[in-house]
Amino acid sequence: MPAAFAAPTAGRLPPLGRPARGEAPSLPARMFAFAVPGLAGLLARELGAIEGIRALETGFDGRSDIVTFTAGQRSVKYLSGLALAEDIFVEAGRTQRCEGDRAATIARRLLEPERTTRALQVRGQIRHAVRACASYRVIVRVLHERSFVRTDLRRHLTATIARQQPRWHFDDPSDLELWAVEYQPGKIIAGYRASDGRMRRHGGRAEERPGALRPTIAAAMVGLAGKPADALLDPCCGSGTILSEAIDAGWDKVYGADIDPGAVGIARRNARGAHLSVGDARNIDLDDESMDACVSNLPFGKQYAVQGDMETWLRAVLTELARVTRSGGRDVLLAPAIARNLVPRQLRLTDRVPIRLLGTKTTIWAYSRS
């Protein structure tokens, strides 16, 4: 796997807040993060590249991948710049299921007062100090409901917070969100959310287009293309999400093309600084070996159709990508399947990352150009 997941720079979210006066929690803090299913390993790699952060465990709560980690005092400022995290949380408590456990017992073990206070202090350092009369809500995900049901645990966690924080009030939406998730069989972790929707949107797009790629997946694909170099191409650029992530990652020149002129117009508004044109991925208007990497979310006939037979189209596109990519460069593609017999001999598969998008399985394929 290429060593492209370097320490992020702070800035995807507004400047981090300061802890309230008198609140100076001793770090490192225990935290966890959500990722698109399949990206836990890459997120752990990104976290591990930051000095003062140590990735611990990975898991899956039925909807999201989970990575647990510790963050030191000086490393906290980098968390808002994570490219692959969908959300981050400050751990308030953890426990393990035992036979015969009841929801009330689990809630008490998850929200011990001292650990909860420390978690809120750390969250205040990352985002903003908690108001004395804050609103809150509780979200719970468990892998099975044999010993207790999810709604019972949510009810008991809500009641525990009400006892510990009598001035807070329940509301939706709320100032605070407590999430309790079973990230491995029998292992439950609870934490206060320290991010908002801006983290997973990476600042958002100027204009949306149906089927647009999630920014965290685009960032993972750009990371698999290797360290930023001279030139990167997305020949099926759509709304320009991959182009935006490549620009943010530090690629010098970013090129995009799409057969749909409307998509190119949207990409121009979303990926300012990219060189864009209308073009067919089967006949790329670039010189041989002129790109250091090609990264693309290929259309596969669901949201957007291709012209002609799918295998014929894909073979032609892969042949063009092999032609325009320099020796030693990388081609990274998102597609449900890429048959080996369609791949040109110059491309060698180096990484295969199965992921799940809205319940649908697909794969990130990374090739090295010989």
Residue pairs with C-beta under 8 A, 6 or more apart in sequence:
1 45
1 224
1 350
1 351
2 223
2 224
2 225
2 226
2 227
2 330
2 350
2 366
3 227
4 222
4 223
4 224
4 225
4 226
4 227
4 228
4 249
5 42
5 45
5 46
5 49
5 83
5 84
5 223
6 49
6 227
7 49
7 50
7 51
7 78
8 46
8 50
8 78
8 81
8 82
8 83
9 78
9 81
10 16
10 77
10 78
10 80
10 81
11 80
11 81
12 80
12 81
12 82
12 83
12 198
12 199
12 202
12 203
13 80
13 195
13 196
13 198
13 199
16 76
16 77
16 80
16 125
16 126
16 127
17 124
17 125
17 126
17 127
17 128
17 129
18 125
18 129
19 25
19 121
19 124
19 125
19 129
20 124
20 129
20 130
23 121
23 124
23 125
23 129
24 121
25 118
25 121
25 122
25 125
27 71
27 72
27 73
27 76
27 122
28 52
28 54
28 70
28 71
28 72
28 73
29 70
29 71
29 76
29 90
29 91
29 118
29 119
29 122
30 68
30 69
30 70
30 90
30 91
31 68
31 69
31 70
31 71
31 79
31 88
31 89
31 90
31 91
31 122
31 191
31 194
32 66
32 67
32 68
32 69
32 88
32 89
32 91
32 183
32 189
32 191
33 43
33 47
33 66
33 67
33 69
33 82
33 85
33 86
33 87
33 88
33 89
34 64
34 65
34 66
34 85
34 86
34 87
34 88
34 89
35 42
35 43
35 64
35 65
35 66
35 67
35 84
35 85
35 86
35 216
36 64
36 65
36 86
36 214
36 216
36 217
36 220
36 355
36 356
36 357
37 60
37 63
37 64
37 65
37 355
37 356
38 65
38 353
38 354
38 355
38 356
39 65
39 84
39 216
39 217
39 220
39 353
39 355
40 58
40 59
40 60
40 65
40 66
40 67
41 58
41 353
42 84
42 220
42 223
42 224
42 353
43 65
43 67
43 82
43 84
43 85
44 55
44 58
44 67
44 69
45 55
46 82
46 83
46 84
46 85
46 223
47 53
47 54
47 55
47 67
47 69
47 82
48 54
48 55
50 75
50 78
51 72
51 74
51 75
52 71
52 72
52 73
52 74
52 75
53 69
53 70
53 71
53 72
53 75
53 78
54 69
54 70
55 67
55 68
55 69
56 67
56 68
56 69
56 70
57 66
57 67
57 68
57 183
57 184
58 65
58 66
58 67
58 68
59 65
59 66
59 68
59 183
59 184
59 187
60 66
60 183
60 184
61 141
61 142
61 143
61 181
61 182
61 183
62 141
62 142
62 143
63 141
64 86
66 181
66 183
66 189
68 91
68 183
68 189
71 79
76 122
76 125
76 126
79 85
79 88
79 126
79 194
80 126
80 195
80 199
82 88
82 199
83 202
83 216
83 219
83 220
83 223
83 245
83 248
83 249
84 216
84 219
84 220
84 223
85 195
85 199
85 200
85 216
86 199
86 200
86 216
87 193
87 195
87 199
87 200
88 126
88 193
88 194
88 195
88 199
89 179
89 191
89 192
89 193
89 194
90 119
90 120
90 122
90 123
90 126
90 191
90 192
90 194
91 119
91 189
91 190
91 191
92 110
92 111
92 115
92 116
92 119
92 120
92 178
92 190
92 191
92 192
93 109
93 110
93 111
93 112
93 115
93 116
93 119
93 189
93 190
94 110
94 187
94 188
94 189
94 190
95 106
95 109
95 110
95 188
96 186
96 187
96 188
97 106
97 147
97 182
97 186
97 187
97 188
99 147
100 147
101 147
101 148
102 147
102 148
103 148
103 149
103 152
103 153
103 155
103 156
104 156
106 148
106 153
106 156
106 188
107 153
107 156
107 157
107 159
107 160
108 160
110 157
110 160
110 180
110 188
110 190
111 157
111 160
111 161
111 164
111 190
113 164
116 164
119 191
119 192
120 130
120 192
122 194
123 130
123 192
123 194
124 130
126 194
127 194
127 195
130 175
130 176
131 175
132 167
133 167
133 168
133 169
134 165
134 168
134 174
134 175
134 176
135 168
135 169
135 170
135 171
135 174
135 175
135 176
136 161
136 165
136 168
136 169
136 170
136 171
136 174
136 175
136 176
136 177
136 178
137 158
137 170
137 171
137 172
137 173
137 174
137 176
137 177
137 178
138 154
138 157
138 158
138 161
138 177
138 178
138 179
138 180
139 154
139 177
139 178
139 179
139 180
140 150
140 151
140 153
140 154
140 157
140 179
140 180
140 181
141 150
141 179
141 180
141 181
141 182
142 150
142 153
142 181
142 182
142 188
143 182
143 185
153 180
154 180
157 178
157 180
157 190
158 170
161 168
161 178
162 168
162 170
168 176
176 192
176 193
177 192
177 193
178 190
178 191
178 192
178 193
179 190
179 191
179 192
179 193
180 188
180 189
180 190
181 188
181 189
181 190
182 188
183 189
198 204
200 214
200 215
200 216
201 215
202 215
202 216
202 219
202 244
202 245
202 248
205 212
205 239
205 240
205 241
205 244
205 270
206 269
206 270
207 239
207 266
207 269
207 270
208 239
209 238
209 239
209 263
209 266
210 303
211 238
211 303
211 304
212 238
212 239
212 241
213 238
213 239
213 241
213 242
213 297
213 334
214 241
214 357
215 241
215 244
215 245
217 334
217 355
217 357
217 364
218 241
218 242
218 244
218 245
218 297
219 245
219 248
219 249
220 353
220 364
221 242
221 245
221 295
221 297
221 332
221 334
221 364
222 232
222 242
222 245
222 246
222 249
222 251
222 295
222 332
223 249
224 330
224 332
224 351
224 353
224 364
224 366
225 232
225 246
225 292
225 293
225 295
225 330
225 332
225 366
226 292
226 293
226 329
226 330
228 246
228 249
228 250
228 251
228 252
229 251
229 252
229 292
229 293
230 251
230 252
230 253
230 292
231 251
231 252
231 253
231 254
231 255
231 290
231 291
231 292
231 293
232 246
232 251
232 253
232 254
232 255
232 291
232 292
232 293
232 294
232 295
233 254
233 255
233 256
233 257
233 284
233 286
233 291
233 293
233 294
233 295
233 324
234 240
234 242
234 243
234 246
234 254
234 255
234 256
234 257
234 294
234 295
234 296
235 256
235 257
235 258
235 279
235 281
235 284
235 294
235 296
235 317
235 320
235 321
236 257
236 258
236 259
236 281
236 296
236 297
236 298
236 299
237 243
237 256
237 257
237 258
237 263
237 264
237 267
237 271
237 274
237 276
237 296
238 258
238 263
238 266
238 267
238 297
238 304
239 263
239 266
239 267
239 270
240 256
240 266
240 267
240 268
240 269
240 270
240 271
240 274
240 276
241 270
241 271
241 297
242 256
242 295
242 296
242 297
243 254
243 256
243 267
243 270
243 271
243 274
243 276
244 270
244 271
244 274
246 254
246 274
246 295
247 254
247 271
247 273
247 274
253 275
254 271
254 273
254 274
254 275
255 274
255 275
255 276
255 286
255 291
256 264
256 267
256 271
256 274
256 275
256 276
256 277
257 264
257 276
257 277
257 278
257 279
257 281
257 284
257 285
258 264
258 267
258 278
258 279
259 278
259 279
259 280
259 281
259 307
260 278
260 304
261 278
264 276
264 277
264 278
267 274
267 276
268 274
268 276
277 285
279 285
281 296
281 317
281 320
282 313
282 316
282 317
282 320
283 320
284 320
284 321
284 323
284 324
286 324
287 324
288 323
288 324
289 323
289 324
289 325
289 326
289 327
290 324
290 326
291 324
291 325
291 326
291 329
292 325
292 326
292 329
292 330
293 325
293 329
293 330
293 331
293 332
294 321
294 324
294 325
294 329
294 330
294 331
294 332
295 331
295 332
295 333
296 332
296 333
296 334
297 333
297 334
298 314
298 317
298 333
298 334
298 335
299 305
299 306
300 306
300 310
300 335
300 336
301 310
306 313
306 314
307 313
311 339
311 342
314 335
314 338
314 342
315 342
318 331
318 338
318 342
318 343
318 344
318 347
319 344
321 331
321 347
322 331
322 344
322 346
322 347
322 369
325 331
325 369
326 369
327 369
327 370
328 368
328 369
329 368
329 369
330 350
330 366
330 367
330 368
330 369
331 347
331 366
331 367
331 369
332 364
332 365
332 366
332 367
333 364
333 365
333 367
334 362
334 363
334 364
334 365
335 362
335 363
335 365
336 361
336 362
336 363
337 363
338 363
338 365
343 349
343 367
345 370
346 369
346 370
347 367
347 368
347 369
347 370
348 367
348 368
348 370
349 365
349 366
349 367
350 366
350 367
350 368
351 364
351 365
351 366
352 363
352 364
352 365
352 366
353 363
353 364
353 366
354 361
354 362
354 363
355 361
355 362
355 363
355 364
356 362
